[in-house]
Amino acid sequence: MAIHWDPITAGDLTEKLLPMNVNQVSAQLARLESLGVIEKVSWYGEKKAAFQLSERFFNVWYLMRSSRRVRRRLIWLVRFLEAWFGRDELNQQGGAASEA
């Protein structure tokens, strides 16, 4: 689920987790939702429910670390942060995060 930025349905996730069936996947999704790891969201205006990681910044971090191909798709985020913050401010924030 973490390699998908967009929400994913239980059925779509089941296809990726074969041989698990949709009931098994749904049970695990319910457990993760009760723990606050994932959240249920509407599926683009349809009655279907989809799921995504609750902590969206963790999702960005995971996507950046998962593979070079995915990292290339997220380079826009790096460019935005470089444009929004000055180099000194980014270095200061990075140092504060590593000390925490």
PyMOL commands that set and color helices and strands:
alter all, ss='L'
color gray80, all
select helices_A, chain A and resi 10-16+22-35+56-66+68-73+75-84+87-99
alter helices_A, ss='H'
color red, helices_A
select strands_A, chain A and resi 38-43+46-53
alter strands_A, ss='S'
color yellow, strands_A
deselect
rebuild
show_as cartoon
